[in-house]
Amino acid sequence: MKNLFLTALAGLALTTACKKSDNSTTPAPMQVTGTLSAANETPATSATSATGSFTGTYDPNTKVLSYTITFSG
C-alpha cells in the first residue's frame, strides 16, 4: 500500500513539473513615430523649410522594423 502511494505521488509530482507554463506572453508589435524639421539639425538652421515624418512598426518576435519616411522641401 505504501509503495502504491509513493508511486502515485511521484507520478503526480512528475506530471506537475512537466506542465507547460501559461504565463508566457508574446510581445506585441510597437508603433514608433517621429517628426523631421530643420530645427532638429545640428547646427540648427532656419534657412530651409524642409519637414518630414517617420512612421514605423517594430515586431520584437521577428526583430523586423518596417517604416515609412515622408518629406518635403
C-alpha positions in Angstrom: 0.0 0.0 0.0 2.8 2.4 0.9 4.6 1.7 -2.4 1.4 2.4 -4.4 1.0 5.8 -2.5 4.7 6.7 -3.2 4.3 5.7 -6.9 1.2 7.8 -7.3 2.8 10.8 -5.5 5.9 10.5 -7.7 3.7 10.4 -10.9 1.8 13.4 -9.7 5.0 15.4 -9.0 6.4 14.5 -12.4 3.1 15.5 -14.2 3.1 18.8 -12.4 6.7 19.5 -13.1 6.3 18.9 -16.8 3.3 21.1 -17.2 3.9 24.0 -19.6 3.7 27.4 -18.0 0.7 29.5 -19.1 2.5 32.8 -18.1 4.4 33.2 -21.4 3.1 36.1 -23.4 4.2 37.2 -26.9 5.3 40.8 -27.0 3.0 42.9 -29.2 4.4 45.0 -32.2 5.3 48.5 -31.2 4.4 51.7 -33.2 7.1 54.4 -33.5 6.8 57.8 -35.0 8.9 60.9 -35.4 8.9 64.4 -36.8 11.7 65.8 -39.0 12.3 69.5 -39.1 15.2 72.0 -39.8 15.2 73.0 -36.1 16.4 69.5 -35.3 19.5 69.8 -37.4 23.0 70.3 -35.9 23.8 73.1 -36.2 20.2 74.4 -36.2 19.3 76.3 -39.3 16.3 78.3 -40.4 17.5 78.6 -44.0 15.2 75.7 -45.0 11.5 74.9 -44.5 12.0 71.2 -45.0 9.8 68.9 -43.0 9.1 65.2 -42.8 7.8 62.4 -40.7 8.8 58.9 -39.8 6.3 56.1 -39.1 7.3 52.6 -38.2 6.3 49.3 -36.7 8.8 47.1 -34.8 8.0 43.4 -34.2 10.1 42.1 -31.3 9.2 38.5 -32.2 10.8 38.7 -35.7 13.1 41.6 -34.9 11.8 43.4 -38.0 11.4 47.2 -38.3 9.1 48.3 -41.1 9.0 52.0 -41.7 7.9 54.9 -44.0 9.7 58.3 -44.3 7.9 61.2 -46.0 9.5 64.6 -46.6 9.0 67.8 -48.5 11.1 70.9 -49.1 
